[in-house]
Amino acid sequence: MRDKYTKEIRVLRKIYNQEGTKAFQDAVNMHWNAFYPLFESCARPRAPHTTPCLTQVKRGGPVSNTAFGEQFTRQIRNDPRIPDSPEKITHPDQLRVFAEYQRQMDRMAEGEKRA
């Protein structure tokens, strides 16, 4: 699947392959802080940054619920593939789960628009 998530993973993988782990982690942190597609918030509509991203949902706390309901929030919290902070993302293969959940949120948000 070629989409904005795949494109972002390719960019970050290239950094990892050419410049190493430290440069990769710096790039991930920059993408996370700038709300790049892989690290968009779990919000409705998909643009605002009023709800946490996947790592913040995973970590839990008072502002860690998604806009997609309790079941989806629990699914994220229980997924062992999601780290609880962007600093724990050390390899490009870890980014697949972020793309998977972002696509799922895109589909849920699109379904709500049609309803």
C-alpha positions as CSV (number, residue, x, y, z in Angstrom):
1,M,0.0,0.0,0.0
2,R,1.4,3.4,-1.0
3,D,0.1,6.2,1.1
4,K,1.3,9.0,3.2
5,Y,2.3,6.6,6.0
6,T,4.3,4.4,3.7
7,K,6.0,7.4,2.3
8,E,7.0,8.6,5.8
9,I,8.3,5.2,6.8
10,R,10.4,5.2,3.6
11,V,11.9,8.5,4.5
12,L,12.7,7.5,8.1
13,R,14.1,4.1,7.0
14,K,16.4,5.9,4.6
15,I,17.7,8.0,7.4
16,Y,18.2,4.9,9.5
17,N,20.0,3.1,6.7
18,Q,22.2,6.0,5.7
19,E,22.9,7.8,9.0
20,G,22.2,5.3,11.8
21,T,20.1,4.8,14.8
22,K,20.8,8.2,16.5
23,A,19.8,10.2,13.4
24,F,16.8,8.0,13.0
25,Q,15.7,8.6,16.5
26,D,16.2,12.4,16.1
27,A,14.1,12.3,12.9
28,V,11.3,10.3,14.7
29,N,11.3,12.8,17.5
30,M,11.1,15.7,15.0
31,H,8.2,14.0,13.1
32,W,6.5,13.2,16.5
33,N,6.8,16.8,17.7
34,A,5.5,18.2,14.3
35,F,2.5,15.8,14.2
36,Y,3.6,14.1,10.9
37,P,1.1,11.5,9.6
38,L,2.5,8.5,11.6
39,F,2.2,10.5,14.8
40,E,-1.1,12.3,14.3
41,S,-3.4,12.5,17.3
42,C,-6.2,10.0,17.9
43,A,-8.8,12.8,17.2
44,R,-11.9,13.5,15.2
45,P,-11.7,15.2,12.8
46,R,-8.3,13.8,12.0
47,A,-6.5,17.2,11.9
48,P,-6.7,18.8,15.4
49,H,-4.2,18.0,18.0
50,T,-6.6,18.0,21.0
51,T,-6.2,14.3,21.8
52,P,-3.1,12.2,22.3
53,C,-1.1,10.3,19.8
54,L,-0.6,6.5,20.0
55,T,2.4,6.6,22.4
56,Q,0.5,8.9,24.8
57,V,-2.6,6.6,24.7
58,K,-0.3,3.7,25.4
59,R,1.3,5.5,28.4
60,G,-2.1,6.2,29.9
61,G,-3.0,9.0,32.2
62,P,-5.8,11.6,32.5
63,V,-5.7,12.8,28.9
64,S,-5.0,9.6,27.2
65,N,-8.3,8.5,25.6
66,T,-8.8,8.4,21.9
67,A,-11.7,10.0,20.2
68,F,-12.7,6.6,18.9
69,G,-14.1,5.1,22.1
70,E,-13.0,3.0,25.0
71,Q,-12.6,-0.3,23.1
72,F,-10.2,1.3,20.6
73,T,-8.3,3.0,23.5
74,R,-8.0,-0.4,25.2
75,Q,-6.8,-2.0,22.0
76,I,-4.0,0.5,21.7
77,R,-3.0,0.2,25.4
78,N,-2.9,-3.6,25.2
79,D,-0.9,-3.7,22.0
80,P,2.7,-4.7,22.9
81,R,4.1,-3.3,19.6
82,I,3.3,0.3,20.6
83,P,6.0,2.0,22.8
84,D,4.9,4.4,25.4
85,S,7.2,7.2,24.2
86,P,8.8,8.1,20.8
87,E,12.2,7.8,22.4
88,K,11.7,4.0,22.4
89,I,11.3,3.8,18.7
90,T,14.7,2.6,17.6
91,H,14.1,0.8,14.3
92,P,12.0,1.5,11.2
93,D,10.2,-1.8,11.5
94,Q,8.5,-0.4,14.7
95,L,6.7,2.2,12.5
96,R,4.4,-0.3,10.8
97,V,2.1,-0.4,13.8
98,F,1.8,3.4,13.7
99,A,0.7,3.2,10.0
100,E,-1.7,0.4,10.8
101,Y,-3.5,2.3,13.5
102,Q,-3.5,5.6,11.6
103,R,-5.1,3.8,8.6
104,Q,-7.6,2.3,11.0
105,M,-8.5,5.7,12.4
106,D,-8.7,7.2,8.9
107,R,-11.2,4.4,8.0
108,M,-13.3,5.0,11.1
109,A,-13.4,8.7,10.6
110,E,-14.3,8.3,7.0
111,G,-17.1,5.9,8.0
112,E,-18.5,8.4,10.4
113,K,-18.6,11.1,7.7
114,R,-20.7,8.8,5.5
115,A,-23.2,7.9,8.3
